[in-house]
Amino acid sequence: MHNFIRFLREVRSYWRLLLIIGCLTLVTSAISLPPPYLIKILTDSLSPKAVRLNLPVHLLQIFLAFVLLAIAGAFTGYWLTYSITLLGQRFKMDMRRKLYAHMQTLSLGFFEKSKTGKLMSNITNDVATLDQLISGSFVNVLQDSVTLAAVLVILFRLDWKLALVALAVYPIYVANYLVFIGRIKQTSADVREQREQIYGDLQEKLSGVQVVKSYARERYEVLQFTGETRSLLGLNVRATMLSTALWTLAEFIGALGTALLLWYGGKQVMTGRVSAGTLMAFYGYIGGYLYAPTLRMIQLNDVIARTNAALWRIFLTLDTKPTVTDKAEAITLPTIRGAVRYNNVWFEYQQGQPVLKGINLEVEAGQMIALVGQSGSGKTTTVNLLQRHYDVTEGSITIDGHDLRDIQLSSLRGQVGVVIQETMLFNTTILENLRYGRLNATDDEVKEAARIANIAHVIEGMPRGYETRLGEDGVKLSGGEKQRIAIARAVLADPRILILDEATSALDSETEALIQEALDRLMQGRTSFVIAHRLSTIVKADRIVVMESGNIRESGSHAELLAAGGVYAGLYLQQFKVALEGHDDAASELPAPAV
């Protein structure tokens, strides 16, 4: 119920539209009330007693009244439907924008812990589910409440005994609801959980379709997907049948109440205590105006139960706070030279499990720093902290003397560029992918960036050139071409500090040479941090930092580290063992690693 109340607070911001809907609802309810009473007048006018007394029968007036009510009902119904639809669509649009905008503020850790499929479902399916509350049941309960109140007044004014008979079945309504609502809520939650599991797995497997096909696991994946969807089928059937049982029993209770009224009312008509017109009016009112609204209000509880999981998940996302935020007094980082200092930096993803342990590193502006080491040694974490995707647990990181925690995130990341191994390209034109580095870049600037990145000749050789539309994740480009697009994007961004994370990994020698040439151009005049497994790409680095288990084990130039005969020398000799076996003279110049 807490989530539903919060939902109402969200809808409250559309008060102008709600006011229009409220007025139209009142008018629509008022228009719907007279017909049963008009039937009472007509029935009583046609009774034998009225005929004997020559009472006037106003057939024309009743006819005109029905026609006018129908016209007015159609007009107000049209605009009511329009207003409700507009409210529902605007709410969905704004809520999706709100969710997406909030996700953009969240830190990298949130996305590392969340499946992409679940986040997509949160924005699309969860929000779509809420339309049931707005466009249907939410507005119906307003109209039904007004109608119920008015009808109860009319019924008790017509005959209080018949009114009590009509209301006699209401306790059974309540009991019926209480029996089913708990199971409906639980099943709805199970449906939602299973659906999210399917979305998450589906997104993962479709993204990794190359791996699936490489291992010929298509049949296996189909069987897995079939099993998951079969579970969802069973849950959906159960949820539907529980709702159907609730609804069917409610209709039966309504029919029982109608039968009871006709039995008791018929006896009253036969004794002359109640007119036939009054009984006809009661019959008309309780079927369409008393029991039907009650059924819809019971259905609203069903809808609330079904949407509660969606509401909970939406508000859970909106309540998630970024772990990295700007201080109130955070400054805008001026144009920097690029001097970086790690001062006794400790960091842990989970409390008590440090990933970095007292890192001290001073980098002068314009230097190229290479980070090497085994997987899990802390290289990527070190550069992620420089972009402030996370805050250090202890110590500090400064750029030109400014502590990262004192700088506005947008101004920091605007001067730190990244080129990673898994390049992300969007399903749009090459021009738009390149311009993502700087949205206001001119066409000439984009083309110059492509030339610097050694990709211009590839783009210009395509039928539509820079207007060529890429497939999802750039499937029309090779791995090396994607990397050069990413480099050109970084050229346009013109960062003062550059991070290259495995930017030349898993490429053939010719492609690697093209990319390395582009990277050399990109790094000129910038402070650069390079993570690389291929040590041949970093021999020109001003300093090579060897990391091991979250510590800096060695630091120095390529020549210095080889001469030291330590960890780096061992890695270098290991990588080039095959090549060096055919060049004994070259091998003799390298010192043996220290034991």
N, C-alpha and C positions, 0 to 999 in steps of 0.2 A: 504493500500500500504506500510505503514511503516513496518508492520509485514513481508510482502513479501521481502522487501529490506533486512531486518535483516536475513531472511531465506537464501537469496543469500550469505550473508556474512558468514553464517555457512557453506554453501556448498563450499565456496571458499577455505577452508582449504584442500580440496581434489584436489588441483590444478593439480597434476600430472595426476590423472585419468581424470580430466576434459580436460587436454591438449590432451590426447590420444583420448578422445571422440570427441573433436573439430576437430582433424585431420581426424579421420574416417568419421565424418559428412561431411566435405568438400569433401572428396573423394567420398562418397556415393552420395552427391548432384551432383558432376561433372559427375559421371557415369550415373545418371538418366536423364541428359539433352539431350544427342544426339538422342534418338529414334525418337521424332517427326520431327527433322530436317532430319534424314535419310529417313523418310516416304515422306518428301517434295521432296528430291532428287529422290526417286523412282517414285513418282507420276508424277513429271515433266518429267522424262526420258521416261515414258510410254505414254505421251500425244501425240495426232496426229501430232502436230507440230514437236516434237522430232523424231517421227518415220519417217516423211517425210524427215527430215534432216539427217537421219541415225546416230543420236547421240548415243554414246555407253551407254548400260545399264549394270551397274556394279552389277548385281544381286549377284554374288558370294561374292564380297567385302561387300555388304550390309548384306548378310547372315552371313558372318564371324564376321562382326562388332556387329550384334545383339547377336551372340553367346558369343563373348568375353565380351561384356558388361554384359550379364546375369551371366557369371561365376564370373567376377569381383564384380558385385553387390551382389551375394550370399556370396562371401568370406568376403567382407567388412561389409555386413549386419550382418553376424554371429558374427563377432568380435565387431561390434558396439553394438549389443544386449547384448553380454556378458559383455562389459564394463559398459553399462548403468545399467544392473542388479546388477553388482558388486558394483557400486556406490550407488545404492538405498539400497541394503542390508547392506552395511557398514555404510551408514548414519543412517539407522534405528537402527542398533546395537549400534552405538556410542551415538546417541541421547537418547536412552533408558537408557544406562549406565549413561549418563550425568544427566538425570532427576532423576534416582534412587539415584545416588551418592549425588546429591544436596539435595534431600529429607532427606537423612541421616544426613545432616548438620543442618537441621531446628530444631527449638525448639519444645518442647512438645505441646505448645499452638497451633502451626500450625495444628497438627494432631487432636487435640481436636475440632478444628473448621471445619475440613474437613471430608467429608464422604469418607470411605475407597474405596467404589465403584468408586467415581469420581477420586481419585488418581490412581487407577488401570487403569481406562479408559484413563487417561492422558498419562500413560506410554505405553499402548498397542494401543488403537484405534486412539488416536490423532497422534501418530508417524506413524502408518500404513497409515493414510490418506495422509501424506506428500509424500509417495511413488508415488502417482499419479503425483505430481509435478516433481519428479526426473526421475522416470523410464518411464514416458510418455510425458506429455505436456512440461515439462521444457526442455528436450533435443529436442523435436520436434520443438519448437519455434526457436532453433538455426538452425536446418536443413531447416526449412521452410523459415526463413529469408534469408539464403544464396540462396535458390532456387528462391524465389520471386525476389531478386535483379538480379540474373542472367537471369531469364526469361524475366523480363521487358526490360533488355538490348537487348536480342535476338528479342523480339517482335517489339520494336521500330526500330531495324535495318532492320527487314523484311519488315514492313510497318507501318508507324507511325499513319496513319488514322485508320487502323484496330485495332491498339493498343489502341487508344483513345476510340473506340467503346467498346472494351473489358473491359475497366476500367470505363465505364459510370455508371455501377451499384454499384460502391463502396460507394457512399454516402448513398445508401439504406442499405448496410451492417452496416454502422456506426449507422444509425437510429435504425435498428433492435436490435443492441446490447444495445443501451441506453434505449430502451423501457423495456427490460427484466432484465438487470443486477441488478437493485435495488431490485426487488422482489425476484430474485434468492438468493441474499445475505441474505435477511431477513429470507427467508424460511430455508436456510441452517443453520442459527443461531438457529432457532426454533427447527429444527431437532436435532441439537447437544444438546441443553438444555434438550429436552425431553428424549433423549437417556441417558444422564447423570443421570437424575432423576430416570430412570428405573434401571440403574446399581447400583445406590446408594441404592435404596429400595430393590433390589434383594439381594445384599450382606447382608443387614441388616436382611432381613427375613430368608435367608438361614442360617445365623449365629444363629438366634433365633428359629430354627425349632422346638426345644423342647417345647418352649412356645406355638408355633402355634398348635402343636399336643396335648399338654396338655389341651388346651381350645377348641379343635375340630374346629379350624378356617381354615381348609384347603380350604373349598369351598369359604369362604370369601376372602382368599388371592388370590385364582385363579381369582375371579371376579375383585379384585383390579388390579391384574397384567394384566388381559384381557383389562380392561379399559385403562390402561396406554399404552399398546402395540397398542390398536386401535387408540389412539391419534397419536402415532408414525407412524402408517400405513398411516393415512390421510396426515400427514406432508410429509412423504416420497413420496407418490403419487403426491402431489402438487409440490414438488421439482423436481421430475422426469419429470412431464408434462411441467413445465416451461422450463426446459432445452431442452426437446424434441421440444417444440414450437420454441425456439430460433434456434435450430439446423435445424428443418424442414423449417422454413422461410429462413434461410441462404442457404439451398440447393435449395429452389425455386428461390431465387435471383440469384444463380449461373446458374440455368437452364435458367432463363430469359436472363441473359447475353449471354449465349451460343446461344440461339435462335436469339437474336439480331445480334450477330456476323455472324451467318450463313445467315441470311436474307441480311444484308448489304454486307458481303463478297461474297455471291453468285451473287449479282448484279454486283460486281466489276469483278468477274471472267467472267461473261457473256459479259461484255464490253471489256474484255481483259486487263484491267488495272492491275489485280492481277492474278497470275498463280494459277491453281488448287492445286498445291503442297503447295504454301504458305498458302492457306486457310486451307488445311489439317493440316499443321504444327500449325497454330493458334488454330485450333480445339483441337489438341492434347495438346498443351501447356496450354490453358486456363482451360481445364477441370481438368487435373491432376497436373498442376504446378502453376496455378494462383488462381483459385477459391478454390481448395481443401486445399492448405496451409492456405488460408484466413479463411476457415471454421475451420481448426484446431486451428488457432490463436484465433478465437472467442471462441472456446471450452476451450482454455487455460484460458481465462478470467472467464469462467464458473467454471473451476476447482479452480482457485484462490479464487473465491467467496465462493465455497464450503469449501475450506480448511482454509479460513481466521479465522474461529472460533477456529479450532484446533491450528493454529499458535498462536493465541492470548492466548489460555489457556496454551500452552507449555511455551511461554515466560513469562507469568504471574507467573508460578511456578518457572522458573529459576530466575526471578527477585525478588522473595520473599527472604527476608533476615532473618537469624536467629535472634531472639530477645536476645539470650544469646550467646556471643562470647568470645573468648580468647583475652585478651589484647596483644598488640605487645610485651610487656615485661613480659608476664605471665610466671611463674616458673613451673617447674616440681615438683609435691609434693613428698617429700621424704617419706620413710616408716614412718608412723605415729603411735603415741601411741593411739590417738583417743579421746583427750580432745576437747570438743565442747562447743562453747559459742554463744548464741543468745544475741546480744546487742541492745536493744531498736528497735526491728525489726517491721517495718510496711510493709504491702504488700496489693496491690489491683490489681485484674484482670482488672477491669474497673475503670477509673479515678473517684475519688470521692466516691468510694464504698470500703472502707478498709475491708479486710478479716482478717488480723492480725493487732492488735493494741498495739504496744509497748511491744512486747514479750521480756522478759529478762529471760534467762535460762543458767545456767552453769553446764556442765556435765563433770565429771572426767573420765579419760581413764578407760575403762573396766566396767563402770557402766551400769546397765540396767535401762532405763527410760521408763515408761509406760505413754502413752497419752490416756486419757479417756474423754468422753464428748458426748453430743448429736450430731447427724449428722449435719454438717454445722458449727460446732464449730471452725474448723480450724486445726484439727489434721493432716489430709493428706497434707494440704498445708504446714504445718510446716516441715514435712519430705521431701516434694518435693523441698523446698528451700534448704535443706541440700544437695541434689543431684545437686543443681543448675539447675533444669529444668526451673526455673524462677530466676530473680534477685530481691533482696529485693527492695522495694520502698524507704524505709528509714532504717537507722541503718546498722548493719553488722552481718555476721555469720563467725566465725573463727574455724579452726581446728588446734590444736596445735599452736595457735597464728597466723596462716596464714589466711588472708581474702580470702574467696572463690573466689572473683572477681579477685584475683591476681594469681590464680592457673589455669593451663591448665586443661580443662574439662576432657580430656581423663585420666589424671593422678589422678584427683579427683574421677571420677566414677570407676576407677580401684580399689579404696580402699574403696568404699561404696557399699555394697551388698544389694539386695532387695528380699524379699519373700512376694508376695501379695496373696490376696484371689483368684483372677481369674488367675490361673496359665496358662501361654501360653506355650504349647508344640508344636513342629513342626512335620509335617507329614514325619518323617524319623525314624531311629532306636532309641531305648532307649539309646544306647551307644552314638550316636551323640547328642541326646538331653542333656544327662548328660555332655558331653564334651564341650558343649556350654559355660559352666562356665569357662573353661580354655582349649583352643583348643589344647595345646601341652601336656595335661595330659596323662599319660600312662594308660594302661588297669588296672593295679594294683591300681593306684591312683583312678581311676573311681570306681572300686569295693569297695575300702575302704570308699569312700564318700557315696556310696549306703548303706554300712553297718552302717555307722554313722547315716544316715537318716532313718534307719529302713525299707528300701525298698529292700535290697539285696535278701531276701528270696522270695519276690514276683517275682522279675525279674528272678531269677534262677529257679523258678518253671514254667516259660513259656517255650513252646516248643523250641524256638530259643534263649532263654536267652536274653543277652544284644543286640543281633542282631534282636530282634523282632521289626518289623516296626509298628509304631503307626498309627492310623487313623488320619484324620484331627482333630487338637486340642485335640489329645490324647483320642479319644472316646473309646479306648479299656481299659482305666484305670478308676477306680473310682475317685471321687473327692479327697479322702484322699491319694490315690496313686499318683495322680498328684502333690499334695502338697509335698509329700516326695521326688518326683523327683526334684521338684524345690529346696527343701532344700539341696539335694545332689549336685545339680548344684552350689548352694551358697557355700557349703563346698569346692568344687574344686576351686572356685574363691578366697577363703581365704581372704575376705575383713577384714579390721580393724574396720570398722563401719558397723553395720548391722541394716537394717530397716525391721520390720515385720509388714505389714499392713493387719490386719484382717486375719492372716495366719491360724487360727484355726476356723474361722467362719463357721457356718452351717454344722458341722460335728457331727457324733454320738460320744458318750462318749468314746467308745473303740478306735476309730480312732483318736479322739482328744488326747487321752493319748499317743498313739504311736507317734503322731506328736509333742506333747509337749516334750516328752523324746528326740526326735531328735533335737528339737529346743534348749533344754537345753544344749545338747552337742555342738551345733553350736555356741551358745552365749558365751561359756566359753572363757574368755580372750579377749573378744571383747566389744567395746562400742555398746550398743544395744538400739534402739528406737522401742518400741512395741505399736502398736495401736490395741486395743482389746475391743469388747463389752462384752465378757465374763470375768468378773472381777476375776473369779477363776484362770485364766491363768496368772495373773499379781501380785498375792499377794506376790511373792518373789522379786518383783522389788525393786531396791535400792531406787527409788523415783517414785512416781506416780504424774503426772501432770494433773490436772483437768482443761479442757478448756471450755469456754463458750463465744459464740459470739466474737471469735477472741481474747479473753483475757485469761490469766492464773488466774483461780479463786482460786485454791488451789494447794499446792505442799507439798509432804511429803511421808513417808513410809505408808504402808497399816495400820499398827497399829496406827500411828500418826493421819492419816486422819479419821479412825474410832473413835478415842478418841475425835477428834475435833467436831464430830457430824454435819458436814457440808454437802456439795453437794455429795461428794464421799460416805459418810456413808449412805445417802438416796438412792443412786444408788445401793449400796451393799445390803442394806436391801430389796430393791425392787426386785432385781434379786433372792435373796435367801429366799424370803418370804415363799414359799410353803415348801421348805426343812426345814426351821427353825421352822415352825409351829409344826413339829413332834419332835422337839428337844428343849424343853423349857429351859433346862439348858444352852444349847449353846446360845440360844437367849438372856438369861438374862445377858450373859457376854458382849453383844454388847451395846454400849450406844445408846440412842435414838438420831436421828438427831436433830440438833439445829433448832429452829423455828425462 
